[in-house]
Every structure is written in structure tokens, then in C-alpha cells.
Amino acid sequence: MNLFRFALDNLYRRPARTGLTVSAIALGIAAVVALTSIAWGFEASWQKANDARGTDLIVTKMTSENTMPSPFKAEKVQQTLAGLPHVKEVVGLLSEMLTVSNDAPPVFVFGWVYGSYLWEHLKLVDGRWPASREEPVVVIGALAAEMLHKKTGDQVEIEGRVFQVAGIFESSAVVENGALLMTLDMAQQVTDKPGKVNVLNIKMDADATEADLRSIKEQVKQTLPGFVAITSGELVSKNAVVRISKAMSNATILIAGLVGALVVFNTMLMSINERTREIGILLALGWQRGTIIKLIVSEAVILSVAGGVVGIVMGVGIAWGLEHIELMRGKIDAIFSMPFFFAVMGLSVLLGICGGFYPAFKAARSLPSAALRYE
């Protein structure tokens, strides 16, 4: 009988303890998988939305780290940016999370400059786009239409004003699929923020290089005090919600690791105390102390790996469930990858080694004569 099979048999002999240990590890791993995938997904969703629009640089206030950067008067800043080399288009964007139905959670409402490049990446699946800057209509993402139970021709009430749904669109970004769009002029009226935007989007011409982007960043810093030009990735990474979710994910990994290692440690320590006589017999039969250590550590690793596999499945299920609850739909898109799963399994193996090493060392130090007299 090989060492691995012997370790499995030892665990099978104590099904209740084995099952409880695996369950405890699985819960910790599930929390790690769910929170980490959601944190990464939240960041990726917003970055994907910005990238899908074809924006090269985003100009906003330096202090803006909220989910939606603080609104500011756009006219003078926009004029300055439009005069910079290789800048093809500068368009404002205003975003708010608003309630548009009493029986549905709040949704993002985006105001985009009428006729600008921001609309070009969207696919209209029904209806039409707004016909003018001042037309009181919205177009609604496919996911938002499903959540709000709206179709083309229906009406929605936003901040006390009634808007007709002119069309339904699809986007490659889940954040936009769960949002409502209107022209920037209408969004500024509805939110009572005339002339204000959250960000200014810069689209460069075809001849622009990375050096030109760096030059614009420096010029914005020098000529527009209080403002900064950054890429979509930099904007998202500074977002307070993203930073908090990542911090929570890291804290969960630390706590789950400590708890998991303690659970394995406690289980293996109890196991060797119950098997003192058995270990003494093995030593008396000629087993090397190193082999005893390998046996105990193997049992610990098997427990933690089993917990890791179950935890990954549970974590994926939890993340999927959170994505589909009404409050979160259209706002997060959990990300999973094979490297991430391998890293989680690596964490599981590490838990087993850390939790099983001391009990294994203690078992290996047993004296055969004393262990055989143990009752």
C-alpha cells in the first residue's frame, strides 16, 4: 500500500471529522473566490466600458475617487483640451445612479454628448437613437430593459420627469447593458447640473503616439490646476469602491488562510493524539520518522485540497448568485480564470502544509516504546 492510499484510508476512518474539516476550509476558500472575482470583475467592467467607447484619455478632478467622479463645469476645460496637439474630439459624460422604478433597484443613467463618438460602439437592437440634443427620450440597455420590464415606446420617470424609451441597445460592457442613456443636455437638466460633467473623454487622431499621450498628461497638469488626464485603467484603479473591494478581498484571503491553517492544525493534532499507539507500531516496524512526517502532511494536504476544490465550486456559485440578484445586476461581472483557480489551489496546498507540519513533527518524535504503552 503506498503512502497516499494509506493517508486516504486514515481520513476515511473518521468521516465526520474529515467532512467538517473539508467544509470549514471550503467556506473560507469560497469567500476568497467570490470576493476576489467580484472585486476584479467590478474593476474590469468599468475599464471595459471606457475602453469600448474608444476613449484614449479621461480628464477629471484630481480628487475624484468616487464611483462617479465629482461633476465640474466643463466649458473652459473642454476648450483648452480641444486646442492640444493630436486631439480629435473632446466630449463630456455625466453619470448618476438613479431610481427609475419603484419595484426595481437604482440603475446608472448616463448622459452622452449627442452625435459624439461615445455612441458608436453600441448596437441598436430595437427602436431608434435620440433625434436631437433636447429630445426627452432615453435608450435603454438590454439588461436594464429586462430588469425594469420596459420596451420601446414605454415610459420611465427619472427625477420627476417622464421620458419615452426610444430604443434598446446592446454593449460589450455589462455596466452599459444595465444602464439608461440620454443626451448630455437632458442629463444635465434632469440632475440640475447645467454645464457640468463627471469626466471629459479625449479621442486622439490616428497619428497620435504614446509620447503624445504622455505630453497631454503633462500639459493638463501644468495648464489646468486641479485636473488630471489619465487612462481608463488609471481612473478605475483610483476608484474608492474598487480599492475598498480589493482591500476586502485581501483581508478575506488573510483571514481565510489563518482560519484554514488552524482548522487543519487542530484536526491533525487531534488525529495523531488518537493514533499514538498506531504511530508507535509503525515506528516499531521500521518506518522512518521522515515517512511519518510525509504521511501526516499528506493527510493534511488531502484535506485542504478537497476543501479547495469544493470551495472553488461554492465560490463560483456565490459570485454567480450575487451577479443575478436584483440590486447587483448590471453593475458587476465576476471574472474567473485558470491562473486564479491554480493560485487558489496553491493556497489550499499551503494551508495543508502549514497546518499539518507541527502535528507531523510531533508524531515523528514519538518514542516507539512509549507509544506502544499508550492507551
C-alpha positions as CSV (number, residue, x, y, z in Angstrom):
1,M,0.0,0.0,0.0
2,N,1.5,3.4,-1.0
3,L,1.7,6.4,1.3
4,F,-1.1,8.3,-0.5
5,R,-3.5,5.4,-0.2
6,F,-2.6,4.9,3.4
7,A,-3.3,8.6,4.1
8,L,-6.7,8.4,2.3
9,D,-7.7,5.3,4.4
10,N,-6.8,7.2,7.6
11,L,-9.1,10.0,6.6
12,Y,-11.9,7.6,5.6
13,R,-11.9,6.1,9.0
14,R,-13.0,9.4,10.5
15,P,-15.7,10.6,8.1
16,A,-17.4,13.1,10.4
17,R,-14.2,14.9,11.3
18,T,-12.9,14.8,7.7
19,G,-16.2,16.2,6.4
20,L,-16.3,19.0,8.9
21,T,-12.7,20.0,8.2
22,V,-13.2,20.0,4.5
23,S,-16.4,22.0,4.9
24,A,-14.6,24.7,7.1
25,I,-11.8,25.0,4.5
26,A,-14.3,25.1,1.7
27,L,-16.2,28.0,3.2
28,G,-13.0,30.1,3.6
29,I,-11.9,29.3,0.0
30,A,-15.4,30.1,-1.3
31,A,-15.3,33.5,0.3
32,V,-11.9,34.2,-1.2
33,V,-13.1,33.1,-4.7
34,A,-16.4,35.0,-4.6
35,L,-15.0,38.3,-3.2
36,T,-11.8,38.3,-5.3
37,S,-13.7,37.5,-8.6
38,I,-16.2,40.3,-7.9
39,A,-13.5,42.8,-7.0
40,W,-11.6,42.1,-10.2
41,G,-14.9,42.0,-12.2
42,F,-16.0,45.3,-10.9
43,E,-12.8,46.9,-11.9
44,A,-12.7,45.2,-15.3
45,S,-16.4,46.1,-16.1
46,W,-15.7,49.8,-15.7
47,Q,-12.5,49.7,-17.6
48,K,-14.1,47.6,-20.4
49,A,-16.9,50.2,-20.7
50,N,-14.4,53.1,-21.0
51,D,-12.2,51.1,-23.5
52,A,-15.2,50.1,-25.6
53,R,-16.1,53.7,-26.2
54,G,-12.7,54.3,-27.8
55,T,-11.5,56.9,-25.3
56,D,-7.8,57.4,-25.1
57,L,-7.6,59.7,-22.1
58,I,-10.0,60.8,-19.4
59,V,-9.8,64.2,-17.8
60,T,-11.3,64.7,-14.3
61,K,-10.7,66.3,-11.0
62,M,-7.6,65.0,-9.2
63,T,-9.7,64.5,-6.0
64,S,-12.3,62.4,-7.8
65,E,-12.1,58.8,-6.4
66,N,-15.8,58.1,-6.0
67,T,-17.7,55.6,-8.2
68,M,-18.7,58.6,-10.3
69,P,-16.1,61.4,-10.3
70,S,-17.3,64.7,-8.9
71,P,-19.1,66.9,-11.5
72,F,-17.4,70.1,-12.7
73,K,-18.0,72.9,-15.2
74,A,-16.8,71.7,-18.5
75,E,-16.7,74.6,-20.9
76,K,-13.3,76.2,-20.2
77,V,-11.6,72.9,-19.6
78,Q,-13.0,71.5,-22.8
79,Q,-11.8,74.4,-24.9
80,T,-8.3,74.1,-23.5
81,L,-8.2,70.4,-24.2
82,A,-9.5,70.8,-27.8
83,G,-6.5,73.0,-28.6
84,L,-3.9,70.4,-27.7
85,P,-2.0,68.6,-30.4
86,H,-3.5,65.4,-31.9
87,V,-6.8,65.8,-30.0
88,K,-9.6,64.8,-32.4
89,E,-12.6,65.1,-30.1
90,V,-13.4,66.1,-26.5
91,V,-16.8,65.1,-25.2
92,G,-18.3,65.3,-21.8
93,L,-20.0,62.5,-19.8
94,L,-22.4,62.8,-16.9
95,S,-23.3,59.7,-14.9
96,E,-25.6,59.2,-11.9
97,M,-27.2,56.2,-10.2
98,L,-30.9,57.0,-10.1
99,T,-34.2,55.2,-9.3
100,V,-36.4,54.9,-12.3
101,S,-38.9,52.4,-11.0
102,N,-40.5,51.7,-7.6
103,D,-40.2,48.0,-8.0
104,A,-36.6,47.9,-9.3
105,P,-33.2,48.8,-7.9
106,P,-31.4,52.0,-8.9
107,V,-29.6,52.0,-12.3
108,F,-26.9,54.0,-13.9
109,V,-28.1,56.9,-16.0
110,F,-25.5,58.1,-18.5
111,G,-25.7,61.4,-20.3
112,W,-23.5,61.5,-23.5
113,V,-22.9,64.3,-26.0
114,Y,-25.4,64.0,-28.8
115,G,-23.8,62.7,-32.0
116,S,-20.4,62.1,-30.4
117,Y,-18.2,59.0,-30.9
118,L,-19.3,57.6,-27.5
119,W,-22.4,56.2,-29.1
120,E,-20.7,54.4,-32.0
121,H,-19.8,51.1,-30.2
122,L,-23.4,50.4,-29.2
123,K,-25.6,48.1,-31.2
124,L,-29.2,49.2,-31.6
125,V,-31.4,46.2,-31.4
126,D,-34.8,47.9,-31.4
127,G,-36.2,51.4,-31.9
128,R,-34.0,54.4,-32.6
129,W,-31.5,56.8,-31.1
130,P,-32.4,60.3,-29.8
131,A,-33.2,62.6,-32.7
132,S,-31.7,65.8,-31.1
133,R,-29.9,67.2,-28.1
134,E,-33.2,68.3,-26.4
135,E,-35.4,65.3,-27.2
136,P,-36.8,63.9,-23.9
137,V,-36.2,60.3,-24.7
138,V,-33.9,57.5,-23.4
139,V,-32.4,54.5,-24.9
140,I,-32.1,51.5,-22.6
141,G,-29.6,48.7,-22.3
142,A,-30.9,45.2,-22.9
143,L,-30.3,44.1,-19.3
144,A,-31.9,47.2,-17.9
145,A,-34.9,46.7,-20.2
146,E,-35.2,43.2,-18.7
147,M,-34.9,44.4,-15.1
148,L,-37.2,47.3,-15.5
149,H,-39.7,45.4,-17.7
150,K,-39.6,48.1,-20.3
151,K,-39.7,48.0,-24.1
152,T,-39.6,50.6,-26.9
153,G,-42.4,53.0,-26.6
154,D,-42.8,52.7,-22.8
155,Q,-42.2,55.5,-20.4
156,V,-39.9,55.8,-17.5
157,E,-39.9,58.5,-14.8
158,I,-36.5,60.0,-13.8
159,E,-36.2,62.6,-11.1
160,G,-39.9,63.6,-11.6
161,R,-39.7,63.8,-15.4
162,V,-41.2,61.4,-17.8
163,F,-39.1,60.0,-20.7
164,Q,-40.1,57.8,-23.5
165,V,-38.0,54.7,-24.3
166,A,-36.9,55.4,-27.9
167,G,-34.8,52.2,-28.3
168,I,-33.0,49.3,-26.8
169,F,-29.2,48.7,-27.3
170,E,-26.6,46.1,-26.5
171,S,-23.0,46.8,-25.4
172,S,-19.9,44.6,-24.8
173,A,-19.7,46.1,-21.3
174,V,-22.2,44.8,-18.7
175,V,-22.2,48.2,-17.0
176,E,-23.7,49.8,-20.1
177,N,-26.1,46.9,-20.7
178,G,-27.6,47.6,-17.3
179,A,-27.9,51.4,-17.8
180,L,-30.1,54.1,-19.4
181,L,-28.7,56.6,-21.9
182,M,-29.8,60.1,-22.8
183,T,-28.2,63.1,-24.3
184,L,-25.9,65.1,-22.1
185,D,-28.1,68.1,-22.3
186,M,-31.1,66.2,-21.0
187,A,-29.0,64.6,-18.2
188,Q,-27.8,68.0,-17.1
189,Q,-31.4,69.2,-16.9
190,V,-32.7,66.1,-15.1
191,T,-29.9,66.2,-12.4
192,D,-29.9,70.0,-12.2
193,K,-26.2,70.2,-13.1
194,P,-26.2,72.7,-16.1
195,G,-22.9,72.7,-18.0
196,K,-21.4,70.0,-15.7
197,V,-19.8,66.6,-16.4
198,N,-18.1,63.9,-14.4
199,V,-15.3,63.4,-16.9
200,L,-14.2,64.7,-20.3
201,N,-13.3,62.0,-22.8
202,I,-10.4,62.6,-25.2
203,K,-10.2,60.8,-28.5
204,M,-6.9,61.2,-30.3
205,D,-6.3,61.3,-34.0
206,A,-4.8,58.4,-36.0
207,D,-1.2,59.9,-35.8
208,A,-1.1,60.1,-32.1
209,T,1.6,58.1,-30.2
210,E,2.2,57.1,-26.7
211,A,4.6,60.1,-26.4
212,D,1.7,62.4,-27.4
213,L,-0.5,60.9,-24.7
214,R,2.3,61.5,-22.1
215,S,2.7,65.0,-23.4
216,I,-1.0,65.8,-23.0
217,K,-1.0,64.4,-19.4
218,E,1.9,66.8,-18.6
219,Q,0.2,69.7,-20.3
220,V,-3.1,69.1,-18.4
221,K,-1.1,69.0,-15.1
222,Q,0.6,72.3,-15.9
223,T,-2.2,74.3,-17.5
224,L,-5.3,73.0,-15.7
225,P,-4.7,73.1,-11.9
226,G,-6.8,70.6,-10.0
227,F,-7.3,68.4,-13.0
228,V,-5.6,65.3,-14.3
229,A,-5.5,63.4,-17.6
230,I,-5.4,59.6,-17.1
231,T,-6.2,56.4,-18.9
232,S,-9.4,54.4,-18.1
233,G,-7.3,51.9,-16.2
234,E,-5.8,54.5,-14.0
235,L,-9.2,56.1,-13.4
236,V,-10.7,52.8,-12.3
237,S,-7.8,51.8,-10.1
238,K,-8.2,55.1,-8.2
239,N,-11.9,54.4,-7.7
240,A,-12.8,54.2,-4.0
241,V,-15.2,51.3,-4.5
242,V,-12.6,49.3,-6.4
243,R,-10.0,50.0,-3.8
244,I,-12.3,49.0,-0.9
245,S,-13.4,45.8,-2.7
246,K,-9.8,44.9,-3.3
247,A,-8.9,45.6,0.3
248,M,-11.8,43.4,1.5
249,S,-10.7,40.7,-0.9
250,N,-7.1,40.8,0.5
251,A,-8.4,40.8,4.1
252,T,-10.6,37.8,3.3
253,I,-7.6,35.9,1.9
254,L,-5.6,36.6,5.0
255,I,-8.4,35.6,7.4
256,A,-9.4,32.5,5.4
257,G,-5.7,31.4,5.3
258,L,-5.3,31.8,9.1
259,V,-8.6,30.1,9.9
260,G,-7.9,27.3,7.4
261,A,-4.5,26.6,8.7
262,L,-5.8,26.5,12.3
263,V,-8.6,24.1,11.3
264,V,-6.1,21.7,9.7
265,F,-3.7,22.1,12.6
266,N,-6.5,21.2,15.1
267,T,-7.7,18.3,13.1
268,M,-4.3,16.7,12.6
269,L,-3.3,17.3,16.2
270,M,-6.4,15.5,17.4
271,S,-5.8,12.8,14.9
272,I,-2.2,12.0,16.0
273,N,-3.3,12.1,19.7
274,E,-5.8,9.4,18.9
275,R,-3.3,7.4,16.8
276,T,-0.4,7.5,19.2
277,R,-0.3,3.7,19.5
278,E,-0.7,3.2,15.7
279,I,2.2,5.6,15.1
280,G,4.3,3.7,17.7
281,I,3.6,0.4,15.9
282,L,4.7,1.9,12.5
283,L,7.9,3.2,14.1
284,A,8.5,-0.2,15.7
285,L,8.0,-1.9,12.3
286,G,10.8,0.2,10.9
287,W,9.1,3.3,9.5
288,Q,11.4,6.2,9.2
289,R,10.5,9.4,11.1
290,G,10.6,11.3,7.7
291,T,8.0,8.9,6.4
292,I,5.7,9.6,9.4
293,I,6.0,13.3,8.6
294,K,5.2,12.7,5.0
295,L,2.1,10.7,6.0
296,I,0.7,13.3,8.3
297,V,1.4,16.2,6.0
298,S,-0.1,14.2,3.1
299,E,-3.3,13.8,5.1
300,A,-3.4,17.5,5.8
301,V,-2.8,18.4,2.2
302,I,-5.5,16.0,1.0
303,L,-8.0,17.7,3.4
304,S,-7.1,21.2,2.3
305,V,-7.1,20.3,-1.4
306,A,-10.5,18.7,-1.1
307,G,-11.7,21.8,0.7
308,G,-10.2,24.0,-2.0
309,V,-12.0,22.1,-4.8
310,V,-15.3,22.3,-3.0
311,G,-14.6,25.9,-2.1
312,I,-13.9,26.9,-5.7
313,V,-17.3,25.4,-6.8
314,M,-19.1,27.2,-4.0
315,G,-17.3,30.5,-4.7
316,V,-18.2,30.4,-8.3
317,G,-21.8,29.7,-7.4
318,I,-21.9,32.5,-4.8
319,A,-20.4,35.0,-7.3
320,W,-22.9,33.9,-9.9
321,G,-25.8,34.4,-7.5
322,L,-24.6,37.9,-6.4
323,E,-24.4,38.9,-10.1
324,H,-28.0,38.0,-10.6
325,I,-29.7,39.5,-7.5
326,E,-31.7,42.5,-8.5
327,L,-29.6,45.0,-6.6
328,M,-26.3,44.0,-8.3
329,R,-27.5,43.1,-11.9
330,G,-25.8,45.2,-14.5
331,K,-23.2,46.6,-12.0
332,I,-20.8,43.7,-11.6
333,D,-19.4,41.0,-13.8
334,A,-17.3,38.5,-11.8
335,I,-14.1,37.3,-13.5
336,F,-12.7,33.8,-13.3
337,S,-9.5,32.5,-14.9
338,M,-7.5,29.3,-14.7
339,P,-4.4,31.1,-13.3
340,F,-6.7,32.3,-10.5
341,F,-8.0,28.9,-9.8
342,F,-4.5,27.4,-9.8
343,A,-3.5,30.2,-7.3
344,V,-6.4,29.2,-5.0
345,M,-5.4,25.6,-5.2
346,G,-1.9,26.6,-4.3
347,L,-3.3,28.5,-1.3
348,S,-5.1,25.3,-0.3
349,V,-1.9,23.2,-0.5
350,L,-0.1,25.8,1.6
351,L,-2.8,25.6,4.2
352,G,-2.4,21.9,4.4
353,I,1.4,22.1,4.7
354,C,1.3,24.9,7.4
355,G,-1.5,23.2,9.4
356,G,0.0,19.7,9.2
357,F,3.7,20.3,9.7
358,Y,3.8,20.7,13.5
359,P,1.4,17.7,14.2
360,A,3.6,15.7,11.8
361,F,6.8,16.7,13.5
362,K,5.3,15.9,16.9
363,A,4.2,12.4,15.7
364,A,7.6,11.7,14.3
365,R,9.3,12.5,17.6
366,S,7.2,9.8,19.4
367,L,9.2,7.1,21.1
368,P,8.0,3.6,19.9
369,S,8.2,2.2,23.5
370,A,6.2,5.0,25.0
371,A,3.7,5.0,22.1
372,L,3.1,1.2,22.4
373,R,2.2,1.6,26.1
374,Y,-0.3,4.5,25.3
375,E,-3.9,3.6,25.9
